[in-house]
Amino acid sequence: MRVIAVDFGSKNIGIAVSDALGITVRPVETIRRSSLDKDLARLKFLVEDLEVEAVVVGLPLRMDGTMGEAAAKTLRFVERLRGELAIPVLTQDERLTSYEAEQWMMAQGLTRSARRRHSDEVAATIILRDYLSGLPD
């Protein structure tokens, strides 16, 4: 099952996708946020173009597992996305994914500007990897 992951941020939306078997993941793009309608239209296009069967949105919980303002905003976005798509839209705990993405990109030798450009889609890749690893075999 091909799944797309979304790292929803205040400035950018990182996108990653799995292969059809749900084994490998790869970054797709970073959407520079503009208006909610345009952001949703781009996501709908990607869902159709990549032929995905589910969307997983990273949920930015606090370190203690509680919901803050960022998680509440993300849940509002998830509800809107559910209204736009005819496939499941799920959430995945994304605590520490941005940190992990930064560490991975540093280990790959990416410059600071390259890390800034790609951090959201790499975080989406980690969100998707974590989601897929939690699925039953």
VENDA-V836814 format. One record per helix or strand of 3 or more residues. SS is the DSSP state (h for helix, s for strand). FROM is the first residue (numbers start at 1). TO is the last residue. If there is no record, write none. Layout:
BEGIN
((SS | FROM | TO) (SS | FROM | TO))
END
This chain:
BEGIN
((s | 3 | 8) (s | 12 | 18) (s | 25 | 32) (h | 36 | 49) (s | 54 | 59) (h | 69 | 84) (s | 88 | 93) (h | 97 | 107) (h | 112 | 133))
END
